[in-house]
Amino acid sequence: MIDLACSIGLITSTLVVGVAYAGRVTRAGAARHARIERAGSSPLLAKGAMEMGYWAMAPVARFLIALGFTANAVSWLSLALAGGAGVALALGHFGIGAMLSVVSSVCDAIDGFIARETRTASDSGEVLDATVDRYAELFFLGGIAVHERHDALTLVLTLAATAGAMMVSYSTAKAEALGVEPPRGAMRRQERAVYFVLGAGFVPVVAAAATRWGLPAFVDRWPLLAMLALVAVVGNVSAVRRLRAVADAVRKPAPEPLSRPSPGWRPEGEAEALARDAHAAAGDALR
């Protein structure tokens, strides 16, 4: 029952935020953010949805700043919540896992906001943030793998989704290491976070509906399977395309071999210059 309550709470909260943001857009237009402008949208997550999310999280970030939270403290809190989400998923509490994952993702998103607002951004903070991102996804997918360890199909999809998630992030890191602009593509971190929560969060809702309407018990796994399949397929395809784009960007044409000059050859104009210098030297000697 608590899982269903958490899922319904997430759905209700999303609807409330959506209505509030629609009012904001009507009054003052969309909330623009430099980070979103750089990242751009994708077919799987509209730009407006990301703008709504950042708009809703800004007051939370300011509240945490007022309480004295640092960016690194929020990053560690995000990691702890992600670990809790993984444990909940491993125990089959998909609603609780989805709720904890949402709060963890919010903390992950606002730690950078706090760092910029408090002027404490640093390279070490970026390393911590990226590390927390990877562990958060591993906790989430690892929890599902543990719970679904006896179901071969779900386990294979979970492993494939893990590979897609890791390789998309790796392609971005590789591009930055090589000094190449990270190519845009689908199933980036923010998109994966949204679909992870959707897949897990709807499991209790579908399970309750299946019980009420007398549907087969396995129907409650459909949202989870759909999410895993989507992340697995789109993530791995996107990773391959991004890595190929990075390879093309750093590939340089081989220099053409230089022909060996003949023994008496001199660059054009050099012979004439030497002749003029010889005449000038002779003239200087006569003077």
N, C-alpha and C positions, 0 to 999 in steps of 0.2 A: 504493500500500500504506500509506503514511503517513497518507493521508486516512482510510482505513478504520480504522486504529489509533486515530486521534484520535476518530472517531465512537464506536467501541466503548468507548474510555476514558471519554467523556462519559456514555454509557449506564450503564456500570458504576459510575461515581462517583455518579450520580443514585440508583441502586438502593441503594448503600451508605449514602448520606445518608438515604434514605427509611427503611431498616431501623433506622438509629440513632435517627432522630427518632421512629419508632413506639415504640421502647423508652423514649424520654424521655417521651412522652405517657402511656405506661402507668404510669410511675413517678411523674411529677410534673404531668401535665396538659400542655395545649398551651402553647407559648411565646407569650405575648402581647406585642405591640408597639404603642405608641401610634400610630405612623405607619400601620400596617395597620388599626387600629381606625378611624382617620379616613378612610382610602381606601376601606375595605370591599372586599367580594369582587364578582365578576362571573360571569356564566355561563361565561366562557372561562377563568377562573383562580380556583380555589377559594381561600378564605381560608386553609385549612389548608396549601395548597401555599406560599403567601406566608410564612406563619409558619415553615414548615420552612426556607425559604430564608434568612430573616433569622436564624434560630437557628443555621444552619450558618455564616453569614458573620460572626457576632459574634466567634468566636475569631480569625478572620483579621484583623479590624479591630484587636483588642487586640494581636495580634502586630506589626502594622505600627506601632501607636503605640509599642510597646516599642522598635522599631527607629529611632524618631524621625521617621517619615513624618508630614507635615502633610496636612490635608484637601485643600489645593490641589495638593500634589504627587501625591496619589492621583488627583485629577481629571485632571491632565495625563497621568498614566500611562494612565488609561482612554482618553483621546483617542488616544494613541500606539498602544495595542493595537487600538483600533477602526480606525485607519488601516491597520494591518497586516492586520486581518481583511478590509478592503475590497480590498487588493492581492491577498490570497490568493484571494478569491472571483473577482476579475477574471481571475486566471490559471487558474481552474477547480479550485482546491484547496478543495473545500467542507468537508471534514473539518477542515482546518487553520483555515479561516475561521470555522467554528462554534466551535472550541476557543478561538481568540483572542477571539471575540465574547463567549463566556461569561466569560472572565477580565476583559474590559473591562467587562461588565455588573456583575460582582462589585465591581470598583473603583468604579464609578459608584454602587453601592448603599451602600458602606461609607464613602464620603467624608463623607457627612452624619453617620454614626455617629461618625467620628473627630472631626469638628468639634464635636459635642455633648459627647463625652467629654473633649476637651481644652479646652473652653470657648473655641473660636476661631471659632464660627459668626458669619457676617457677611453683609451684603447683597451685597457683592462676590463672596463665595464662592458664593452662590446664583445669581448671574448667570453665573459660570464653570460651575457645575454644569449649569444649563439649556442653556448654549451647547454644552457637551460632549455633552449628550444629543442635540441636534439634529444635530451633525456626525457623531456615531457612527452614527446611523440613515442619514444621507446616504452615509457611507462604505460601509455594508453594502449598501444598495440600489443605490448607484452601482456597486459592484463587480459585482453581479449583472447590472446593465444593460450594463456593458462586456462581460462574458463572453457574454451572451445577445443581443448587439446584432444578430445575423443571424436571430434567431427573433422574428418580429413579435408572436406571442401572448404570449410570456414578457416581451418588452420592454413591451408595453402594460400587462400586469398589474403589472410592476415600477413603472411610472410611476403607475398608479392606487394602488398600495400606498403609494408615496411621498406622494402627495396626501393619502391618508387619515391617514397618520402625522402629517404636518405640520399638518393641519387640526384633528385632535383636540388636539394640543398648543396650537395657536393658540386654540382655544375656551377652554381652561383659562386661558391667559395673559390673554385678553380679559375673562373673568369676574373675575379677580383685579384687573385694572386698573380695572374699573368698580365694585369693592367688592362683588361678588356672590359668594356661595358657589359654587365651581366644581361644576357638576352632575356626578353620577356617571354613568358610562356604560361601555360596553365598549371594548376595544382601547386601553387606556391604555399608558403607557410600559412598565410591567413585563410586561404581557401581550404586547405586540409583541416585546419582547426574547425571551420564551420561545418564541414561535412562529417568530421568525426563526431561532433556533438549531435548533428541531425541523425546520424545512423544509430548511435547509442540511445539518444533521448527518445526516439520514437518506439523503441522496443517495448517499454511498459505500456505505452498507449495502444499499440497494436495488440499486445497480449491481452489487455483488458477488453478490447473490442472483440477479439477472437473468442474469449470466454463468454461474453455476453451474447454473441450471435451464433455460438456453437461451431466455430470454424476450427480446422485442424490446429493442433498445438504448435506445429512447426512454422505457422504463418508469422508468429511473433519475431522470427529471425530474419524475415525479409528485409526490413530496413537496414539491419546490420550487414547482411550479405550485399545489398545494393551499394552501400557506402564503401565497403571493402573493395568490391569489384571496380567501382568508379575510380577510387584512389589508385588501385593497382594498375589499371589499364592506362588511364590518362597520365598518371604520375610517371610511369616508366617511358611512355611514348614522349612525353614532354622532356624528360631527362635526356633521352637519346638525341632529340632535336636540339636541345640547348648545348649539349657537349659538342655536337657536330658544328654548331654555329661558332662556338668558342675556338674549335680547331681551325675552322676556315678563317677566322679573324687573325689568328697568330701565324698562319701559314704564309711564308714569304717566298716569292719566286727565286730560284737559284741564280746567282750572278753569272753572266755570260763569260766564258773563258777568254782571257786576253791572249792575243796572238803574240808570239815572240818576235821582237823587232830584228831586222837584219843588222849585221855588224856596223855598217856605215850610215845607218838611218838616224836622222835627227828630227825632232818635232818641227812642224811647219813653221817657218819664220826664224828658226834658231840659226840656220846657216847665214841668212842675210844679216842677222844681228851680230854674229861673230865677225863677218867681213867688215861691217861698219866699225866695230871696236878695233879691228886691226889697223884700219886706215887712220882712226883717231889717234891710236897709239903712235903710229909713224909720224903723224903731224906734230904731236907733242914733242917727239924726239928732235925734229927739225927745229922747232922753236927754241 
